[in-house]
Amino acid sequence: MEIWPPWLKFSLRTKLTLLIESLVVILVVVTGVITTMREKESLEGELRKRGLALAADVAKFSTSPMLSNDLPTLRRFVNHSMEQDYVRYVVLLDPQGRVVMHSDLQEVGKIYRDSMTSVALKSEKYGSFQATLPGSGEYYYDIYTPIYLDDARLGTVRLGYSYMAVEKEIASARQQIFIIAVVTILIGGISAYLLAAFISAPIKKITDATGKVAAGDLITRLTVRRNDEIGALANSFNEMTENLRKTTISRDYVDNIIGSMNDTLVVLEPDARISSVNKAACELLGYQEEELIGAHVQKILPMEESFFSEAGFRRVLAGEKIINLEIDYLARDGARVPMLFSATVLKDKEGGIEGVVGIARDVTERRKAEEALRQSERELRDLSAQLLTAQEEERRRLSVELHDELGQSLMVLKLKVRAIQRAWGAEAGLKKECDAVINYINEVTENVRRLSRDLSPSILEDLGLTIAVRRLVESSGKLYNISCSLDMTELDSLFSRDQKITVYRIVQECLTNIAKHSLASNVWLTLSRRQDSFFFQVRDDGEGFDVREVLGRDRTKHGLGLSAMHERVRMLGGTLSVQSSKGGTIISFAVPLKFR
């Protein structure tokens, strides 16, 4: 639809010329107006200064004649002032407003009571009014100044100064500005035409070439040689045409690419209705393409998927991207198909929203693998717990056997050696050997007891967890020659029997590892209740180690170590934290007491 009639269609050169010339005219007019206003203000100020100077001179020289009432002298001063250009009248008033002398002698003796006279008589300094002369309508300034002798006021001078001087000067200035404006507009018009021709000529070439390309001529090239934006535009046009010629692809070819995708593709209208789907989506969901085109997206998506709610869809239309969101598609038979979904808004060349394009990948097999992995992890954790439980039971059995059987056997052996010693007491050498054997039996007996305690600390049953941990820390410090500092609150009321053994084993494992590997001199242990949780921390000043490297080792090639500690802490309901660096290691965890 054409808005303008054909005769109003101008070329780009004409439009640019008119635009530049209009700007020149506006600039000239604005400059002329501003210059005239400033000239007028300057002339008005000069005019007032000139009038005030004349009035001040009359007031100065009229002091003595006013005192002596010397009218001839006053008349002479008035006539002299009237000889000045643009002076229209001079009036000398006494303090009561009576005319002492006037340029028009007929006014002498009259008393003025008008508002301007009242203001002039009351004013203690000079001033002025702007008014018009009766009859002629000529503008003038009525300038007044008081006549003083010392502090005594003798009267007032009023002087009428014509505005015609300003008008003449303004008229002369306007004439000069008009001449300058005409010359400037002519020069600007010529310059505008030349500039418009310089700009529009290559643009017309580009326009003609664009029309040819639109008609299918992809061989057209521009020969614009410019080092500015137009030259860059011409080069870009040539590159675009060449690329278009090389990469023209049919829609059927694009459809074949989309149809061969393994991932599902769904294109939605702004109202969330399906406008396009690919073959993979139809095969996965069991629909024909025509069954989905035009249907609302909730046909293939459950209602609870938040992305396709009204608010969620609006956010995507506003530019929010969705990347790898796990959702379920709804197949034709009602089955839910787990998908990894990504979506973004689809825009046209002008930036208008055409809809939303969504690509999704079937992750059914991956979810099955993840569930199998989680199940394996649960089974592994259960197995680890059973292993630790079985290990503890085996330790308890070995401890009993060591304490009961081996301990009793050593006691019997000791008694028999003493019997031999008593029977052969006369033999000094034999007595000495018996004493050595008894001492060795005592050492073995003590090692058996210690080993029995390590395997199954009966002290837990006899004296409780708090004392057992304290004894363990003290004995480990002496055994390994390490300074141990223990900060511990009462623990026995916090844990069940099995949990006490678990806590004891964690402390035992920490001290053993420190003694074997850390080369520490000092160890600080904290076991305390903090509100509704149990807090545990062991800190040493040893060499430290690489936590990732230790945890990543093959467990078949080394002991359970940290892994066993992790599992024991998990059985308590906590998570083990291990921090290590050069200068020491910190092992800590917190267990909610409600877990027990």
Phi and psi in degrees as a GROMACS rama.xvg file:
@    title "Ramachandran Plot"
@    xaxis  label "Phi"
@    yaxis  label "Psi"
@TYPE xy
-90.8181  127.029  GLU-2
-84.8617  -41.6187  ILE-3
-99.3582  145.156  TRP-4
-66.6371  158.769  PRO-5
-56.7372  -35.0819  PRO-6
-73.2271  -10.1855  TRP-7
-98.8548  3.66954  LEU-8
-83.5881  111.596  LYS-9
-103.379  153.792  PHE-10
-73.8768  163.642  SER-11
-61.4273  -36.1679  LEU-12
-61.9496  -43.8878  ARG-13
-64.8949  -42.8927  THR-14
-62.3891  -43.3654  LYS-15
-65.573  -39.213  LEU-16
-62.4759  -47.7295  THR-17
-63.3174  -38.995  LEU-18
-64.534  -48.1962  LEU-19
-65.9996  -41.1588  ILE-20
-65.29  -37.5562  GLU-21
-63.0258  -41.7137  SER-22
-62.904  -39.2153  LEU-23
-63.2158  -45.3133  VAL-24
-62.1776  -45.4147  VAL-25
-60.0357  -43.4517  ILE-26
-63.0262  -42.5944  LEU-27
-65.5049  -44.6722  VAL-28
-63.4896  -46.4182  VAL-29
-62.3327  -42.7996  VAL-30
-62.7498  -42.9742  THR-31
-62.1769  -44.0715  GLY-32
-62.9255  -45.4727  VAL-33
-63.5039  -43.1539  ILE-34
-62.8403  -43.5504  THR-35
-62.9121  -43.1759  THR-36
-63.6347  -42.2065  MET-37
-67.2037  -38.6219  ARG-38
-64.2833  -40.4015  GLU-39
-63.999  -44.7457  LYS-40
-61.2019  -41.5488  GLU-41
-64.6376  -43.4205  SER-42
-67.0481  -40.2302  LEU-43
-62.2387  -40.6603  GLU-44
-64.7818  -41.7777  GLY-45
-64.1609  -39.4545  GLU-46
-63.8048  -44.3603  LEU-47
-63.6052  -40.0562  ARG-48
-62.3922  -41.3183  LYS-49
-64.5513  -44.0545  ARG-50
-65.1555  -41.1802  GLY-51
-63.8122  -37.3599  LEU-52
-63.0621  -44.4626  ALA-53
-61.563  -45.1661  LEU-54
-63.0452  -39.1366  ALA-55
-65.8526  -38.6507  ALA-56
-63.6469  -43.1735  ASP-57
-62.1204  -43.0244  VAL-58
-63.6765  -36.8464  ALA-59
-67.3084  -45.9796  LYS-60
-83.0446  -8.76167  PHE-61
-93.2  -0.148185  SER-62
-62.1499  -53.1676  THR-63
-67.3602  -46.1523  SER-64
-61.893  -30.6613  PRO-65
-68.7281  -36.6541  MET-66
-67.1442  -41.3763  LEU-67
-93.1887  1.92052  SER-68
55.3816  44.1301  ASN-69
-87.7165  88.5457  ASP-70
-68.0077  -39.8327  LEU-71
-57.0108  -42.1292  PRO-72
-66.1315  -41.6742  THR-73
-62.7012  -36.5272  LEU-74
-63.7299  -38.7526  ARG-75
-66.256  -41.9993  ARG-76
-62.9034  -40.9574  PHE-77
-64.5601  -45.1546  VAL-78
-62.4984  -38.269  ASN-79
-62.938  -40.1553  HIS-80
-68.5921  -33.797  SER-81
-68.5268  -20.3597  MET-82
-72.2909  -15.4542  GLU-83
-71.6883  148.7  GLN-84
-61.6909  139.952  ASP-85
68.5564  9.49744  TYR-86
-84.8946  124.688  VAL-87
-100.899  -28.851  ARG-88
-163.494  156.981  TYR-89
-133.605  130.09  VAL-90
-130.07  133.064  VAL-91
-111.695  121.992  LEU-92
-115.878  143.902  LEU-93
-83.6037  175.521  ASP-94
-59.9084  -19.1605  PRO-95
-92.2597  -1.35389  GLN-96
91.7896  9.03656  GLY-97
-80.7547  138.35  ARG-98
-76.4603  113.915  VAL-99
-83.9721  -41.0582  VAL-100
-150.411  145.894  MET-101
-144.289  147.753  HIS-102
-63.2891  -23.2331  SER-103
-106.305  105.809  ASP-104
-60.3883  -22.1258  LEU-105
-66.9042  -17.9532  GLN-106
-86.4346  -14.5411  GLU-107
-62.3597  134.217  VAL-108
94.8439  -15.2154  GLY-109
-76.3996  157.002  LYS-110
-111.721  120.99  ILE-111
-90.3843  130.301  TYR-112
-125.35  15.4703  ARG-113
-70.9091  167.589  ASP-114
-63.7805  -39.5391  SER-115
-64.9983  -38.6492  MET-116
-65.0418  -39.9394  THR-117
-63.1606  -42.6492  SER-118
-64.4592  -43.8766  VAL-119
-63.6955  -39.1097  ALA-120
-70.925  -32.5286  LEU-121
-84.1896  -21.2987  LYS-122
-72.6661  136.614  SER-123
-93.9843  -0.504267  GLU-124
-142.933  175.738  LYS-125
-70.5603  161.045  TYR-126
-169.695  -175.942  GLY-127
-155.129  157.96  SER-128
-124.42  153.452  PHE-129
-108.131  125.712  GLN-130
-148.712  179.595  ALA-131
-122.226  144.662  THR-132
-74.4618  135.626  LEU-133
-59.6305  141.631  PRO-134
88.0012  -61.5771  GLY-135
-81.1444  -26.8365  SER-136
73.8002  15.007  GLY-137
-74.492  134.572  GLU-138
-75.931  143.883  TYR-139
-156.002  166.974  TYR-140
-105.566  124.971  TYR-141
-91.8261  104.853  ASP-142
-103.538  132.225  ILE-143
-129.002  150.355  TYR-144
-151.352  140.252  THR-145
-75.8714  154.09  PRO-146
-107.668  115.936  ILE-147
-118.267  146.403  TYR-148
-124.549  110.594  LEU-149
54.0443  -119.426  ASP-150
-101.764  2.72901  ASP-151
-92.2491  130.94  ALA-152
-91.2726  120.245  ARG-153
-92.2034  -23.7125  LEU-154
166.802  -160.014  GLY-155
-142.377  140.525  THR-156
-101.017  130.681  VAL-157
-119.995  130.361  ARG-158
-131.02  128.532  LEU-159
-94.4764  119.596  GLY-160
-118.006  122.213  TYR-161
-70.0813  145.407  SER-162
-83.5425  -2.03767  TYR-163
-63.3979  -30.057  MET-164
-62.1249  -43.4388  ALA-165
-64.0463  -42.4456  VAL-166
-63.9104  -37.9415  GLU-167
-65.9677  -44.5004  LYS-168
-64.2679  -40.851  GLU-169
-63.1136  -41.9998  ILE-170
-61.4998  -41.1249  ALA-171
-65.5272  -41.9296  SER-172
-65.3074  -40.1712  ALA-173
-62.4412  -37.9819  ARG-174
-63.45  -43.4881  GLN-175
-66.0588  -42.714  GLN-176
-63.069  -38.5953  ILE-177
-62.0965  -42.3678  PHE-178
-63.528  -44.6023  ILE-179
-63.2172  -39.3137  ILE-180
-64.1378  -43.4283  ALA-181
-61.1392  -45.1539  VAL-182
-63.7776  -43.139  VAL-183
-62.9591  -42.0131  THR-184
-64.9475  -38.7977  ILE-185
-64.2657  -47.3816  LEU-186
-63.8713  -41.4607  ILE-187
-62.3052  -38.328  GLY-188
-63.2859  -43.3448  GLY-189
-65.4751  -44.5855  ILE-190
-64.3185  -38.4565  SER-191
-63.6263  -41.2011  ALA-192
-63.7161  -45.438  TYR-193
-65.1227  -41.9968  LEU-194
-65.1826  -41.7164  LEU-195
-63.6427  -38.6444  ALA-196
-64.6538  -39.6638  ALA-197
-64.1424  -38.6602  PHE-198
-79.465  -42.9918  ILE-199
-79.7576  -25.8972  SER-200
-58.6876  -52.0549  ALA-201
-68.3004  -29.3768  PRO-202
-65.8997  -37.5735  ILE-203
-64.9362  -35.5351  LYS-204
-63.6714  -42.475  LYS-205
-64.1269  -40.3975  ILE-206
-61.7067  -45.4528  THR-207
-61.9998  -42.1382  ASP-208
-66.9988  -36.9221  ALA-209
-61.9746  -41.0428  THR-210
-61.4539  -37.576  GLY-211
-67.938  -41.2842  LYS-212
-64.3481  -39.8085  VAL-213
-62.2542  -29.5441  ALA-214
-82.385  -2.84713  ALA-215
107.95  0.339732  GLY-216
-86.1838  94.0722  ASP-217
-90.2452  7.89804  LEU-218
-95.11  -12.9271  ILE-219
-58.4463  136.06  THR-220
-132.744  147.987  ARG-221
-95.1417  143.988  LEU-222
-116.55  40.3133  THR-223
-82.4631  122.735  VAL-224
-107.835  87.6714  ARG-225
-137.036  146.573  ARG-226
-104.734  32.9634  ASN-227
-126.61  -164.114  ASP-228
-61.5954  -35.9233  GLU-229
-65.7129  -40.8801  ILE-230
-62.3655  -41.0703  GLY-231
-64.0921  -38.5462  ALA-232
-63.3197  -40.8905  LEU-233
-64.5163  -43.2387  ALA-234
-63.2354  -41.6674  ASN-235
-63.5237  -38.0871  SER-236
-62.6545  -43.8105  PHE-237
-63.5423  -42.5334  ASN-238
-64.6948  -41.2518  GLU-239
-62.4651  -43.4015  MET-240
-63.8197  -40.6019  THR-241
-66.7467  -43.8859  GLU-242
-64.1014  -38.7343  ASN-243
-64.2724  -38.233  LEU-244
-66.6851  -37.0082  ARG-245
-79.7834  -29.9255  LYS-246
-115.8  23.2394  THR-247
-67.8264  119.247  THR-248
-123.074  137.096  ILE-249
-75.9963  156.711  SER-250
-66.0369  -32.8938  ARG-251
-61.5308  -37.7951  ASP-252
-65.348  -42.5815  TYR-253
-64.0176  -42.3625  VAL-254
-61.396  -36.5542  ASP-255
-64.5228  -38.3855  ASN-256
-63.7171  -47.0518  ILE-257
-64.4438  -39.6842  ILE-258
-66.9274  -24.4304  GLY-259
-88.1743  -0.649666  SER-260
-67.3954  140.641  MET-261
-80.3772  -29.8475  ASN-262
-79.4809  152.844  ASP-263
-80.5651  143.512  THR-264
-128.53  126.754  LEU-265
-129.822  126.837  VAL-266
-108.529  128.752  VAL-267
-113.267  144.366  LEU-268
-75.2928  165.125  GLU-269
-58.2655  -20.1227  PRO-270
-93.3096  15.947  ASP-271
69.8903  21.7752  ALA-272
-97.1655  147.28  ARG-273
-76.5665  125.899  ILE-274
-106.868  -21.2262  SER-275
-159.675  142.824  SER-276
-139.482  153.427  VAL-277
-97.4348  176.176  ASN-278
-62.8095  -38.9769  LYS-279
-61.12  -39.864  ALA-280
-64.7987  -42.8646  ALA-281
-64.5895  -43.3757  CYS-282
-66.6976  -38.593  GLU-283
-67.5551  -40.7444  LEU-284
-93.3131  -10.9113  LEU-285
81.8845  23.2523  GLY-286
-109.378  158.039  TYR-287
-85.865  152.573  GLN-288
-57.3227  -42.7054  GLU-289
-67.1277  -20.4603  GLU-290
-73.7909  -25.2286  GLU-291
-96.589  -30.8971  LEU-292
-62.6938  126.11  ILE-293
89.3608  -12.403  GLY-294
-80.3454  154.589  ALA-295
-70.3379  147.993  HIS-296
-62.2052  -23.1904  VAL-297
-68.2964  -5.1323  GLN-298
-67.6165  -31.449  LYS-299
-112.078  4.14756  ILE-300
-130.365  135.423  LEU-301
-62.6907  153.628  PRO-302
-62.7734  -27.3289  MET-303
-80.359  -7.75126  GLU-304
-67.2354  113.89  GLU-305
-65.9217  -29.5421  SER-306
-60.8347  -38.1389  PHE-307
-93.5842  14.0925  PHE-308
-71.5293  166.725  SER-309
-59.5495  -44.9801  GLU-310
-68.3507  -41.7117  ALA-311
-64.0674  -40.7505  GLY-312
-67.1989  -35.3987  PHE-313
-64.4869  -36.5818  ARG-314
-64.6841  -38.8144  ARG-315
-66.758  -42.0226  VAL-316
-62.499  -28.0494  LEU-317
-79.9828  -4.93543  ALA-318
119.904  -4.27368  GLY-319
-71.7563  131.045  GLU-320
-96.5778  148.519  LYS-321
-116.738  124.416  ILE-322
-126.723  119.374  ILE-323
52.9711  51.3799  ASN-324
-90.0194  129.637  LEU-325
-84.5322  115.619  GLU-326
-134.477  177.081  ILE-327
-117.388  132.026  ASP-328
-87.7426  153.806  TYR-329
-108.929  111.709  LEU-330
-75.8261  170.496  ALA-331
-62.8732  -33.4357  ARG-332
-85.2884  6.93088  ASP-333
90.7953  -6.22548  GLY-334
-71.7868  146.568  ALA-335
-94.6285  131.004  ARG-336
-113.634  114.049  VAL-337
-67.6315  133.275  PRO-338
-133.963  153.217  MET-339
-105.043  108.54  LEU-340
-109.745  136.686  PHE-341
-132.271  143.856  SER-342
-149.341  151.132  ALA-343
-151.267  160.763  THR-344
-75.1718  145.025  VAL-345
-107.106  122.047  LEU-346
-119.494  154.806  LYS-347
-87.1212  -175.37  ASP-348
-63.2043  -30.0947  LYS-349
-85.742  -0.323299  GLU-350
90.9703  2.23086  GLY-351
-74.2353  146.032  GLY-352
-79.2094  122.106  ILE-353
-98.696  -22.9819  GLU-354
157.122  -155.004  GLY-355
-131.821  133.507  VAL-356
-108.611  129.445  VAL-357
-124.016  133.973  GLY-358
-120.253  132.533  ILE-359
-136.539  147.076  ALA-360
-118.458  136.379  ARG-361
-70.3191  121.274  ASP-362
-117.253  28.5393  VAL-363
-59.1144  -48.9186  THR-364
-65.413  -36.9426  GLU-365
-65.7929  -40.058  ARG-366
-64.2172  -38.9455  ARG-367
-62.3809  -41.7227  LYS-368
-65.1905  -39.253  ALA-369
-64.8714  -41.8595  GLU-370
-66.092  -38.6284  GLU-371
-64.7878  -38.112  ALA-372
-65.4931  -42.6596  LEU-373
-63.6266  -40.0861  ARG-374
-64.3799  -41.183  GLN-375
-63.5803  -38.6614  SER-376
-64.9288  -42.8044  GLU-377
-61.8326  -44.0764  ARG-378
-64.1379  -38.8144  GLU-379
-64.7708  -40.1782  LEU-380
-64.279  -43.117  ARG-381
-62.0579  -41.0519  ASP-382
-64.4541  -40.0093  LEU-383
-62.908  -42.6837  SER-384
-62.884  -42.7242  ALA-385
-64.2697  -38.1381  GLN-386
-62.4874  -45.7787  LEU-387
-64.7637  -39.1203  LEU-388
-63.7853  -44.7097  THR-389
-64.5838  -38.3244  ALA-390
-61.8871  -42.7461  GLN-391
-65.1362  -40.7339  GLU-392
-64.0473  -41.6316  GLU-393
-65.3636  -38.5936  GLU-394
-62.4753  -42.0284  ARG-395
-63.1997  -41.6136  ARG-396
-64.2871  -45.4282  ARG-397
-64.3465  -37.0692  LEU-398
-62.8685  -42.9306  SER-399
-63.6034  -44.26  VAL-400
-63.9737  -42.5105  GLU-401
-62.7171  -44.904  LEU-402
-70.4966  -43.4708  HIS-403
-82.6682  -52.9207  ASP-404
-82.728  -57.1986  GLU-405
-66.8003  -38.6779  LEU-406
-62.1338  -43.1727  GLY-407
-66.5244  -40.2604  GLN-408
-60.5501  -42.7388  SER-409
-65.0549  -36.858  LEU-410
-65.9405  -43.1701  MET-411
-62.1268  -43.1866  VAL-412
-60.8822  -39.3057  LEU-413
-65.0787  -42.4319  LYS-414
-63.828  -39.8009  LEU-415
-66.026  -38.749  LYS-416
-64.874  -39.2609  VAL-417
-65.314  -36.9643  ARG-418
-62.8432  -42.4395  ALA-419
-62.4934  -39.9625  ILE-420
-63.5293  -40.6365  GLN-421
-69.6047  -37.7887  ARG-422
-68.7206  -33.438  ALA-423
-116.337  37.5557  TRP-424
-62.7604  -23.2285  GLY-425
-71.059  -22.5063  ALA-426
-85.152  107.443  GLU-427
-64.739  -40.2158  ALA-428
-65.3781  -41.4968  GLY-429
-66.4206  -39.2685  LEU-430
-60.7621  -41.8889  LYS-431
-63.4483  -41.3677  LYS-432
-65.6378  -38.7665  GLU-433
-63.6392  -40.7093  CYS-434
-61.142  -40.1212  ASP-435
-65.1535  -40.8588  ALA-436
-65.315  -41.0829  VAL-437
-63.4844  -42.9153  ILE-438
-60.2976  -41.0081  ASN-439
-65.8157  -39.672  TYR-440
-62.9159  -38.9431  ILE-441
-61.7018  -42.6545  ASN-442
-62.9775  -45.1331  GLU-443
-62.811  -40.8268  VAL-444
-61.6292  -43.7442  THR-445
-64.1232  -40.6065  GLU-446
-64.2918  -37.7116  ASN-447
-64.4887  -41.8806  VAL-448
-62.3947  -44.4698  ARG-449
-63.1385  -44.0819  ARG-450
-62.4679  -38.4794  LEU-451
-64.5904  -41.1344  SER-452
-64.408  -40.5693  ARG-453
-64.8684  -39.4677  ASP-454
-69.0381  -42.1844  LEU-455
-150.835  96.6141  SER-456
-68.215  99.0585  PRO-457
-65.5311  -17.8304  SER-458
-61.463  -25.989  ILE-459
-62.1672  -41.2464  LEU-460
-73.3838  -35.2206  GLU-461
-83.7828  -48.1929  ASP-462
-116.474  -10.4808  LEU-463
98.9275  168.313  GLY-464
-66.0155  -41.1569  LEU-465
-61.0226  -50.6264  THR-466
-69.2938  -36.486  ILE-467
-60.834  -44.3721  ALA-468
-65.9129  -41.632  VAL-469
-61.5549  -45.533  ARG-470
-62.994  -39.3935  ARG-471
-62.3356  -44.131  LEU-472
-64.5726  -44.4185  VAL-473
-62.9828  -46.9646  GLU-474
-67.1683  -37.5132  SER-475
-66.0734  -39.5876  SER-476
-61.6252  -42.6279  GLY-477
-70.1022  -41.6514  LYS-478
-65.6328  -42.193  LEU-479
-100.691  1.16872  TYR-480
58.2565  49.7895  ASN-481
-123.156  137.801  ILE-482
-78.3135  116.069  SER-483
-112.912  129.247  CYS-484
-113.814  126.25  SER-485
-119.29  123.415  LEU-486
-115.805  104.31  ASP-487
-141.05  137.747  MET-488
-99.4106  174.453  THR-489
-63.3705  128.099  GLU-490
-113.149  -19.0167  LEU-491
-62.7838  -31.4552  ASP-492
-81.3066  -4.09769  SER-493
-92.0412  -23.806  LEU-494
-131.304  156.403  PHE-495
-78.2168  176.448  SER-496
-59.4061  -49.8889  ARG-497
-64.2369  -36.8188  ASP-498
-69.3521  -33.7809  GLN-499
-61.4728  -43.8843  LYS-500
-60.9844  -40.8822  ILE-501
-61.8983  -46.8724  THR-502
-61.2295  -43.7255  VAL-503
-59.2459  -44.4632  TYR-504
-65.0592  -35.4085  ARG-505
-64.2924  -46.3854  ILE-506
-61.5934  -44.2946  VAL-507
-60.6174  -44.853  GLN-508
-63.9471  -40.9999  GLU-509
-62.0457  -47.5357  CYS-510
-65.6471  -38.6916  LEU-511
-64.4213  -45.5652  THR-512
-63.0293  -40.4493  ASN-513
-62.635  -44.9974  ILE-514
-63.7308  -37.3802  ALA-515
-80.0006  -38.6373  LYS-516
-119.338  -28.6925  HIS-517
-86.4818  -22.0845  SER-518
57.3732  36.7737  LEU-519
-83.4774  154.092  ALA-520
-104.139  -24.5846  SER-521
-134.897  142.812  ASN-522
-133.819  134.513  VAL-523
-119.493  124.621  TRP-524
-118.063  138.004  LEU-525
-130.258  122.411  THR-526
-132.877  107.236  LEU-527
-150.494  160.449  SER-528
-93.4205  130.801  ARG-529
-126.135  101.867  ARG-530
55.6941  -112.801  GLN-531
-103.465  24.7706  ASP-532
-142.501  159.564  SER-533
-104.311  126.99  PHE-534
-111.24  133.971  PHE-535
-129.341  134.915  PHE-536
-150.794  135.187  GLN-537
-124.57  127.182  VAL-538
-130.778  135.821  ARG-539
-130.736  170.532  ASP-540
-111.39  37.2327  ASP-541
-84.2887  -160.852  GLY-542
-76.7193  -23.1008  GLU-543
79.9755  172.678  GLY-544
-157.956  167.712  PHE-545
-84.5976  107.408  ASP-546
-61.0309  -45.48  VAL-547
-62.0782  -40.1424  ARG-548
-66.4968  -40.7302  GLU-549
-68.7817  -44.7823  VAL-550
-69.7471  -22.5798  LEU-551
-88.4417  -0.939168  GLY-552
-69.3436  157.153  ARG-553
-69.1659  118.76  ASP-554
-67.4959  -17.3491  ARG-555
-76.8328  -14.6629  THR-556
-102.24  -1.98852  LYS-557
-151.069  170.993  HIS-558
-66.5066  174.378  GLY-559
-64.1676  -42.7559  LEU-560
50.536  -124.634  GLY-561
-61.4102  -33.6387  LEU-562
-61.4791  -42.3891  SER-563
-64.7977  -39.4295  ALA-564
-63.2235  -43.0964  MET-565
-55.703  -46.1373  HIS-566
-67.818  -40.2255  GLU-567
-63.9314  -41.7427  ARG-568
-64.3991  -39.6466  VAL-569
-61.4273  -38.8409  ARG-570
-63.1484  -29.8791  MET-571
-77.4797  -17.7379  LEU-572
103.634  15.5007  GLY-573
-119.545  -174.476  GLY-574
-130.467  126.731  THR-575
-77.4796  135.832  LEU-576
-117.289  126.691  SER-577
-123.12  119.847  VAL-578
-123.746  125.657  GLN-579
-143.165  140.351  SER-580
-156.317  176.401  SER-581
-63.3217  120.324  LYS-582
113.867  -6.38775  GLY-583
150.812  170.019  GLY-584
-133.66  143.058  THR-585
-124.359  122.791  ILE-586
-116.477  125.391  ILE-587
-149.009  159.742  SER-588
-162.595  161.156  PHE-589
-129.788  138.432  ALA-590
-123.147  124.675  VAL-591
-66.5812  129.898  PRO-592
-68.9297  -23.4406  LEU-593
-65.7101  -18.6984  LYS-594
-62.0603  -33.9231  PHE-595
